[in-house]
Amino acid sequence: MVSGGFRLDFLLETARLARSTYYYQLKQLDGVDKDKEIKTEIQGIDNEHKGNYGYRRIHLELRNRGFVVNHKKVQRLMRILGLTARIRRKRKYSSYQGEIGKKAENLIQRQFEASRPMEKCYTDVTEFAIPNSTQKLYLSPVLDGFNSEIIAYHLSTSPNLEQVKSMLEQAFTEKYYENTILHSD
């Protein structure tokens, strides 16, 4: 008789449950937690590192502390304990360091057409990725606003002041370019 006044074999037959399954589950409820020591260690590591460690790093930390346990078991126990690593947002690289030096006023005012050659010139530095390589190239051209002709350009492996100086020396060799407006972003 089970609590409630019903016979066990009647209840098992009604539930379509095998007797061995019933006793197995009953034993599991009364049994000791064999992973208790590992669980407390996992919680300790998680608290120690303020929730920043995921299952991989916790697994390595457990190995360093002398526990021999599979990484999948660590992952499963962390799921049971409700522990998840805090995901850090990836930030895109930006070389902008704020306002440096004085900024020239915008003389062009979005009027890009020129009435004579070398009245308005435009420049910028463009980055190109080389296929099948980690290296990058930087192109710095000077464009005439009158006929969209490229007057000079310089190709370099790094975008630095030397590249810009070299390009400007190449473009403005003559003295009569005194009233030329050079526009850059």
C-alpha positions in Angstrom: 0.0 0.0 0.0 1.2 3.4 -1.0 0.0 6.6 0.7 -3.5 7.2 -0.4 -4.7 3.7 0.1 -3.9 2.3 -3.3 -1.8 -0.8 -4.1 1.5 -0.1 -5.8 1.1 -2.7 -8.6 -2.3 -1.1 -9.5 -0.8 2.4 -9.7 2.1 1.2 -11.8 -0.2 -0.6 -14.2 -2.4 2.5 -14.5 0.6 4.7 -15.2 2.1 2.1 -17.5 5.4 2.3 -15.6 7.7 -0.6 -14.9 8.3 -1.5 -11.2 12.1 -1.2 -11.8 11.7 2.3 -13.1 9.7 3.3 -10.0 12.3 2.0 -7.6 15.1 3.5 -9.6 13.5 6.9 -9.4 12.8 6.5 -5.7 16.4 5.6 -5.1 17.6 8.7 -7.0 15.5 10.9 -4.8 17.0 9.5 -1.6 20.6 9.3 -3.0 23.5 11.6 -2.3 24.6 14.1 -5.0 27.8 12.7 -6.3 28.7 16.0 -8.0 28.2 18.1 -4.9 31.9 18.8 -4.5 32.4 19.8 -8.2 29.2 21.9 -8.1 30.5 23.9 -5.0 33.9 24.3 -6.7 32.2 25.6 -9.9 30.1 28.1 -7.9 33.3 29.2 -6.1 35.2 29.8 -9.3 32.2 31.6 -10.8 32.0 33.9 -7.7 35.7 34.4 -7.6 35.8 35.6 -11.2 32.5 37.6 -11.0 30.7 35.5 -13.6 33.2 36.3 -16.4 34.3 32.7 -16.9 32.5 30.3 -19.2 32.6 26.5 -19.1 35.9 26.3 -20.9 37.8 28.5 -18.5 36.0 27.0 -15.5 37.0 23.5 -16.8 40.7 24.7 -17.0 40.5 26.1 -13.5 39.1 22.9 -12.2 41.9 21.0 -13.8 44.4 23.3 -12.2 42.8 22.7 -8.9 43.2 18.9 -9.3 39.7 17.9 -10.5 39.5 15.4 -13.3 36.2 16.2 -15.1 35.0 16.4 -18.7 34.2 19.8 -20.2 30.8 18.6 -21.2 30.0 17.7 -17.6 31.1 21.1 -16.5 28.9 22.7 -19.1 25.9 20.5 -18.0 26.5 21.3 -14.3 26.7 25.0 -15.0 23.4 24.8 -16.9 21.8 23.0 -13.9 23.3 25.7 -11.5 22.0 28.5 -13.8 25.5 29.9 -14.3 26.2 31.7 -17.6 29.3 33.8 -18.5 28.7 37.5 -19.0 29.1 38.2 -22.7 31.3 41.2 -23.5 30.4 43.4 -26.4 33.0 43.6 -29.1 34.0 47.1 -30.0 35.1 48.1 -33.5 38.6 49.7 -33.6 38.6 53.4 -34.0 41.8 55.5 -34.3 40.0 58.7 -33.6 41.7 60.5 -30.6 39.6 63.6 -30.4 40.3 67.1 -31.7 44.0 67.5 -32.3 45.3 70.9 -33.5 43.2 73.5 -35.1 40.6 72.6 -37.7 40.5 74.6 -41.0 37.2 76.1 -42.0 35.3 74.5 -44.9 36.0 76.7 -47.9 34.3 74.4 -50.4 30.8 74.4 -48.8 29.9 71.4 -51.0 30.5 73.3 -54.2 32.8 70.8 -55.7 32.9 72.0 -59.3 35.8 74.3 -60.3 35.9 76.9 -63.0 39.6 76.6 -63.9 42.3 73.9 -63.4 43.9 73.6 -60.0 41.4 75.9 -58.4 40.0 73.2 -56.1 41.8 69.9 -55.4 40.6 67.0 -53.2 42.5 64.3 -51.3 41.8 61.4 -49.0 43.5 58.3 -47.7 41.8 55.0 -48.7 42.6 51.6 -47.2 42.8 48.5 -49.4 43.1 44.9 -48.1 45.4 42.7 -50.1 43.7 39.4 -51.1 45.2 36.2 -49.4 47.2 38.4 -47.0 46.8 40.2 -43.7 48.7 43.3 -45.0 46.9 46.5 -46.1 47.8 49.2 -48.6 46.9 52.9 -48.2 46.3 55.1 -51.3 46.5 58.9 -51.1 45.5 60.6 -54.4 45.0 64.3 -55.3 42.1 64.9 -57.6 41.6 68.2 -59.6 38.0 69.5 -59.2 38.0 71.0 -62.7 38.3 67.8 -64.9 38.5 65.1 -62.2 42.0 64.2 -63.2 44.3 62.5 -60.7 47.3 64.9 -60.4 49.4 62.8 -58.0 49.1 59.8 -55.8 51.2 57.9 -53.2 50.8 54.2 -52.2 52.1 53.1 -48.8 51.9 50.3 -46.2 50.9 52.7 -43.4 48.8 55.9 -43.3 51.2 58.4 -41.9 52.4 61.9 -42.3 55.3 60.9 -44.6 52.8 59.5 -47.1 50.8 62.7 -47.2 53.9 64.9 -47.5 55.3 62.8 -50.4 51.9 63.0 -52.2 51.7 66.8 -51.7 55.3 67.4 -52.9 54.5 65.3 -56.0 51.3 67.2 -56.7 52.4 70.8 -56.1 55.8 71.2 -57.6 55.1 74.5 -59.4 55.0 77.9 -57.6 51.8 79.1 -59.5 49.6 76.9 -57.4 49.4 79.5 -54.6 45.6 80.1 -54.6 44.7 76.4 -54.9 42.2 75.1 -52.3 43.1 71.6 -51.1 40.1 69.9 -49.5 40.2 66.8 -47.3 37.9 65.1 -44.9 
